Amino acid sequence: MDERRAKPRLSVRLDAVWHGGEERHSARVTDLSEGGCYLDTVGEVLSGEIVAFRVLLPDGDWLYLEGEVRHHHHGLGFGVRFVDLNEEQTDKLHFLLKLAREAGPEAPAISADLVED
């Protein structure tokens, strides 16, 4: 597969929630760049679909994002390209990317996990 990304992706492990139709799906963001991310999830999407999702940040805050599905793998997940980021979203995204870069490639991925009671 040709590498078409303009920005390098960094390894992360962040819990996320996304909505497809009337259903809520859990996911895990496993790589991240300024332009998009990959969500590991069993939910189904279509290429070109706009998906809204929330990502749990390491500080416990949430980052709301929307992205266009660029590719998907049935039962495994999908990659999105972010659309219409505002200043707050961009700042939070840059913060996450800074954390991941500072951790370095040999460190465990930065993470935030949902805790269920």
NUSE-299871 format. One record per residue (C-alpha): residue number from 0; y, x, z. Coordinates in Angstrom, 3 decimals, always signed. Each point is the difference from the previous one (the first is absolute). Last residue first. Layout:
% residues N
SITE, NUM, Y, X, Z
...
//
This chain:
% residues 117
SITE, 116, +0.650, -18.109, +37.810
SITE, 115, +0.402, +1.518, -3.459
SITE, 114, +1.713, +3.326, -0.472
SITE, 113, +1.451, +0.665, -3.428
SITE, 112, -0.160, +3.673, -0.856
SITE, 111, +2.746, +2.428, -0.919
SITE, 110, -0.832, +3.311, -1.593
SITE, 109, +1.261, +3.294, -1.286
SITE, 108, -2.832, +1.659, -1.911
SITE, 107, -1.901, +2.695, +1.870
SITE, 106, +1.492, +3.445, -0.511
SITE, 105, -1.115, +2.354, -2.788
SITE, 104, +2.433, -1.345, -2.617
SITE, 103, +3.089, +0.383, +2.165
SITE, 102, +1.161, -2.016, +3.018
SITE, 101, +3.609, +0.613, -1.065
SITE, 100, -0.663, -1.624, -3.381
SITE, 99, -1.545, -3.118, +1.596
SITE, 98, +2.844, -0.378, +2.491
SITE, 97, +2.615, +0.458, -2.751
SITE, 96, -1.778, -2.582, -2.164
SITE, 95, +0.103, -2.513, +2.832
SITE, 94, +3.720, +0.599, +0.613
SITE, 93, +0.715, -0.278, -3.745
SITE, 92, -1.756, -3.379, -0.013
SITE, 91, +2.021, -1.171, +2.990
SITE, 90, +3.255, +1.025, -1.715
SITE, 89, -1.028, -1.639, -3.298
SITE, 88, -0.889, -3.248, +1.769
SITE, 87, +3.362, -0.016, +1.808
SITE, 86, +1.910, +0.747, -3.224
SITE, 85, -1.697, -2.730, -2.041
SITE, 84, -3.115, +0.485, -2.099
SITE, 83, -0.149, -2.225, -3.089
SITE, 82, -3.517, +0.787, -1.219
SITE, 81, -2.600, +2.446, +1.295
SITE, 80, -2.776, +1.043, -2.395
SITE, 79, -3.354, -1.197, +1.260
SITE, 78, -3.539, +1.341, +0.114
SITE, 77, -2.994, -2.174, +0.767
SITE, 76, -3.003, -0.360, +2.254
SITE, 75, -3.756, +0.294, +0.315
SITE, 74, -1.625, -3.366, -0.738
SITE, 73, +0.875, +0.086, -3.702
SITE, 72, +2.035, +3.125, -0.787
SITE, 71, +3.627, -0.655, -0.827
SITE, 70, +2.760, +1.543, -2.091
SITE, 69, +3.782, -0.296, -0.309
SITE, 68, +0.540, -2.878, +2.429
SITE, 67, +3.763, -0.481, +0.264
SITE, 66, +1.322, +0.613, +3.480
SITE, 65, +1.826, -1.684, +2.812
SITE, 64, +0.660, +1.602, +3.341
SITE, 63, +0.575, -0.997, +3.631
SITE, 62, -0.101, +2.932, +2.427
SITE, 61, -1.124, -0.874, +3.513
SITE, 60, +0.891, +1.714, +3.280
SITE, 59, -2.644, +1.417, +2.359
SITE, 58, +1.357, +3.580, -0.099
SITE, 57, -2.862, +1.110, -2.292
SITE, 56, +1.025, -2.681, -2.536
SITE, 55, -2.042, -3.131, -0.702
SITE, 54, +0.338, -0.886, -3.685
SITE, 53, +0.933, -3.487, -1.145
SITE, 52, -0.927, -1.386, -3.401
SITE, 51, +1.340, -1.950, -2.952
SITE, 50, -1.943, +0.203, -3.274
SITE, 49, +1.468, -0.370, -3.487
SITE, 48, -2.779, -0.464, -2.574
SITE, 47, +0.027, +2.349, -3.008
SITE, 46, -3.706, +0.781, +0.267
SITE, 45, -1.726, -2.842, +1.826
SITE, 44, -0.906, -0.109, +3.681
SITE, 43, -3.120, -0.530, +2.113
SITE, 42, -0.348, +0.636, +3.723
SITE, 41, -2.537, +2.594, +1.135
SITE, 40, +2.634, +2.462, +1.134
SITE, 39, +0.963, +3.683, -0.232
SITE, 38, +3.667, -0.037, -0.957
SITE, 37, +1.394, +2.778, -2.202
SITE, 36, +3.696, +0.848, +0.011
SITE, 35, +3.170, -0.002, -2.062
SITE, 34, +3.106, +1.761, -1.279
SITE, 33, +1.167, +2.139, +2.900
SITE, 32, -3.632, +0.936, +0.596
SITE, 31, -2.857, -1.246, +2.153
SITE, 30, -3.718, +0.344, +0.383
SITE, 29, -2.527, -1.804, +2.130
SITE, 28, +1.748, -3.279, +0.792
SITE, 27, -2.608, -2.041, +1.862
SITE, 26, -0.449, -3.680, -0.633
SITE, 25, -0.281, -3.359, +1.732
SITE, 24, +0.230, -3.141, -2.064
SITE, 23, +1.874, -3.265, +0.533
SITE, 22, -0.970, -2.843, -2.288
SITE, 21, +2.108, -2.741, -1.603
SITE, 20, +0.563, +1.895, -3.232
SITE, 19, -0.501, +3.657, +0.778
SITE, 18, +1.848, +1.094, +3.106
SITE, 17, +0.004, +3.534, +1.314
SITE, 16, -0.531, +1.649, +3.379
SITE, 15, +0.100, +3.744, +0.575
SITE, 14, -1.576, +2.679, +2.146
SITE, 13, +1.159, +3.541, -0.665
SITE, 12, -2.156, +3.022, -0.789
SITE, 11, +2.054, +2.521, -1.945
SITE, 10, -0.627, +2.631, -2.693
SITE, 9, +3.001, +0.881, -2.122
SITE, 8, +0.594, -1.017, -3.597
SITE, 7, +2.054, +2.220, -2.285
SITE, 6, +2.848, -1.688, -1.899
SITE, 5, +0.153, -0.604, -3.779
SITE, 4, -3.536, -1.332, -0.098
SITE, 3, -1.712, -0.035, -3.373
SITE, 2, -2.948, +2.316, +0.675
SITE, 1, -2.379, -0.588, -2.890
SITE, 0, -3.434, -1.338, +0.888
//
